[in-house]
Amino acid sequence: MLKCKDVSRIVSSEQSVSWITRLEIHFHLFICKHCHKFYKQIKILKLSSKKFITTKVDQIDEVKVRQIEDKIIDQAKNRGRHE
């Protein structure tokens, strides 16, 4: 039987798994309320992010994307200096 750590790793990744592993995951989710809750949260996050990306990418032009990327990089660099 899979451990909680294994299930959370597999569920949060995009990797494909065998049908046996999928069966083990579903069985684990059936008996473990914590992993089941985590699975539902990850599922919502994945669906929301895909929906956001598909709707917003068309609205944002490349210049704005570059500006956002630069801002994130600058913040990461500044955060590294303060630690």
Phi and psi in degrees as GROMACS dihedral restraints (atoms count N, CA, C in turn):
[ dihedral_restraints ]
;  ai    aj    ak    al  type     phi  dphi    fc
    3     4     5     6     1   -73.4    20    10
    4     5     6     7     1   147.5    20    10
    6     7     8     9     1   -88.0    20    10
    7     8     9    10     1   163.1    20    10
    9    10    11    12     1   -56.2    20    10
   10    11    12    13     1   -41.2    20    10
   12    13    14    15     1   -60.4    20    10
   13    14    15    16     1   -42.2    20    10
   15    16    17    18     1   -65.4    20    10
   16    17    18    19     1   -44.6    20    10
   18    19    20    21     1   -63.5    20    10
   19    20    21    22     1   -45.3    20    10
   21    22    23    24     1   -63.8    20    10
   22    23    24    25     1   -38.0    20    10
   24    25    26    27     1   -64.9    20    10
   25    26    27    28     1   -45.7    20    10
   27    28    29    30     1   -68.6    20    10
   28    29    30    31     1   -44.3    20    10
   30    31    32    33     1   -64.2    20    10
   31    32    33    34     1   -37.9    20    10
   33    34    35    36     1   -82.4    20    10
   34    35    36    37     1   -11.6    20    10
   36    37    38    39     1   -94.0    20    10
   37    38    39    40     1   172.6    20    10
   39    40    41    42     1  -103.2    20    10
   40    41    42    43     1    11.2    20    10
   42    43    44    45     1   -72.2    20    10
   43    44    45    46     1   148.8    20    10
   45    46    47    48     1   -88.1    20    10
   46    47    48    49     1   146.7    20    10
   48    49    50    51     1  -129.2    20    10
   49    50    51    52     1   161.0    20    10
   51    52    53    54     1   -70.1    20    10
   52    53    54    55     1   164.7    20    10
   54    55    56    57     1   -66.1    20    10
   55    56    57    58     1   -30.6    20    10
   57    58    59    60     1   -66.7    20    10
   58    59    60    61     1   -43.8    20    10
   60    61    62    63     1   -64.0    20    10
   61    62    63    64     1   -41.3    20    10
   63    64    65    66     1   -59.8    20    10
   64    65    66    67     1   -40.4    20    10
   66    67    68    69     1   -63.9    20    10
   67    68    69    70     1   -43.5    20    10
   69    70    71    72     1   -62.1    20    10
   70    71    72    73     1   -40.1    20    10
   72    73    74    75     1   -63.2    20    10
   73    74    75    76     1   -47.7    20    10
   75    76    77    78     1   -62.3    20    10
   76    77    78    79     1   -39.1    20    10
   78    79    80    81     1   -64.3    20    10
   79    80    81    82     1   -43.8    20    10
   81    82    83    84     1   -63.2    20    10
   82    83    84    85     1   -43.3    20    10
   84    85    86    87     1   -63.6    20    10
   85    86    87    88     1   -30.2    20    10
   87    88    89    90     1   -68.1    20    10
   88    89    90    91     1   -37.4    20    10
   90    91    92    93     1   -97.9    20    10
   91    92    93    94     1   -15.6    20    10
   93    94    95    96     1  -113.5    20    10
   94    95    96    97     1   107.5    20    10
   96    97    98    99     1   -67.9    20    10
   97    98    99   100     1   -29.5    20    10
   99   100   101   102     1   -70.0    20    10
  100   101   102   103     1   -45.5    20    10
  102   103   104   105     1   -67.5    20    10
  103   104   105   106     1   -36.0    20    10
  105   106   107   108     1   -62.8    20    10
  106   107   108   109     1   -43.5    20    10
  108   109   110   111     1   -64.5    20    10
  109   110   111   112     1   -43.5    20    10
  111   112   113   114     1   -60.4    20    10
  112   113   114   115     1   -44.2    20    10
  114   115   116   117     1   -58.1    20    10
  115   116   117   118     1   -45.8    20    10
  117   118   119   120     1   -63.6    20    10
  118   119   120   121     1   -39.3    20    10
  120   121   122   123     1   -65.5    20    10
  121   122   123   124     1   -43.9    20    10
  123   124   125   126     1   -63.4    20    10
  124   125   126   127     1   -41.3    20    10
  126   127   128   129     1   -61.1    20    10
  127   128   129   130     1   -44.0    20    10
  129   130   131   132     1   -64.3    20    10
  130   131   132   133     1   -43.6    20    10
  132   133   134   135     1   -61.0    20    10
  133   134   135   136     1   -44.5    20    10
  135   136   137   138     1   -63.6    20    10
  136   137   138   139     1   -45.0    20    10
  138   139   140   141     1   -65.8    20    10
  139   140   141   142     1   -41.6    20    10
  141   142   143   144     1   -65.6    20    10
  142   143   144   145     1   -43.6    20    10
  144   145   146   147     1   -66.7    20    10
  145   146   147   148     1   -39.5    20    10
  147   148   149   150     1   -63.9    20    10
  148   149   150   151     1   -41.6    20    10
  150   151   152   153     1   -64.9    20    10
  151   152   153   154     1   -43.3    20    10
  153   154   155   156     1   -62.1    20    10
  154   155   156   157     1   -46.6    20    10
  156   157   158   159     1   -62.1    20    10
  157   158   159   160     1   -45.6    20    10
  159   160   161   162     1   -67.7    20    10
  160   161   162   163     1   -31.9    20    10
  162   163   164   165     1   -84.1    20    10
  163   164   165   166     1   -34.6    20    10
  165   166   167   168     1   -89.1    20    10
  166   167   168   169     1   -28.1    20    10
  168   169   170   171     1   -60.8    20    10
  169   170   171   172     1   -38.0    20    10
  171   172   173   174     1   -67.0    20    10
  172   173   174   175     1   -25.3    20    10
  174   175   176   177     1   -89.2    20    10
  175   176   177   178     1   -21.3    20    10
  177   178   179   180     1  -100.7    20    10
  178   179   180   181     1   128.6    20    10
  180   181   182   183     1   -86.4    20    10
  181   182   183   184     1   169.2    20    10
  183   184   185   186     1   -60.8    20    10
  184   185   186   187     1   -34.5    20    10
  186   187   188   189     1   -63.0    20    10
  187   188   189   190     1   -44.2    20    10
  189   190   191   192     1   -65.7    20    10
  190   191   192   193     1   -39.1    20    10
  192   193   194   195     1   -60.8    20    10
  193   194   195   196     1   -45.0    20    10
  195   196   197   198     1   -63.1    20    10
  196   197   198   199     1   -40.1    20    10
  198   199   200   201     1   -62.8    20    10
  199   200   201   202     1   -42.4    20    10
  201   202   203   204     1   -64.8    20    10
  202   203   204   205     1   -44.7    20    10
  204   205   206   207     1   -59.7    20    10
  205   206   207   208     1   -44.9    20    10
  207   208   209   210     1   -62.0    20    10
  208   209   210   211     1   -40.7    20    10
  210   211   212   213     1   -64.2    20    10
  211   212   213   214     1   -42.5    20    10
  213   214   215   216     1   -63.5    20    10
  214   215   216   217     1   -43.4    20    10
  216   217   218   219     1   -63.4    20    10
  217   218   219   220     1   -44.1    20    10
  219   220   221   222     1   -61.7    20    10
  220   221   222   223     1   -42.7    20    10
  222   223   224   225     1   -64.1    20    10
  223   224   225   226     1   -39.9    20    10
  225   226   227   228     1   -65.2    20    10
  226   227   228   229     1   -40.5    20    10
  228   229   230   231     1   -65.1    20    10
  229   230   231   232     1   -44.3    20    10
  231   232   233   234     1   -64.8    20    10
  232   233   234   235     1   -37.8    20    10
  234   235   236   237     1   -64.3    20    10
  235   236   237   238     1   -37.7    20    10
  237   238   239   240     1   -65.3    20    10
  238   239   240   241     1   -31.4    20    10
  240   241   242   243     1   -73.2    20    10
  241   242   243   244     1   -31.0    20    10
  243   244   245   246     1   -83.9    20    10
  244   245   246   247     1   -13.7    20    10
